[in-house]
Amino acid sequence: MRARMIIITNNPMARDAISIREDCELRYTPVSYREVLLLARNAVHGGHKLLTHPLSGSVKPGETPYKSLAISKETGSLDFHSLSLIENCIQTCDKFPIRYENLPESILQDFQVVDSALIQSIF
């Protein structure tokens, strides 16, 4: 099966769950939440479209270090809706103070579960 989309993530649990799928390409990078948004913005500048909302879920950007999102596999002309959306999400992310530093591993794993479940719900 040919990949239909690309998943950008910094979540090791999502990486492990998605890596076995043949219908998407995985781009895992152990970076910050904000940096995942920047990777998505760079992809949008390259002609990809956002397929999931960059701030999906009920966990605020400053409360979790993990983010996974889907973009189109195919590229085309710049999608201004995707660009506006990702730029606004980066600005929103910048408004929230980071509260996930020094969290116990068990809580970090809980955040991985939430993010992983959100991205897997698109399949």
Summary of the structure (lengths in Angstrom):
residues: 123
radius of gyration: 13.9
end to end distance: 14.2
largest distance: 43.6
contacts: 371
relative contact order: 0.24
helix: 45%
strand: 13%
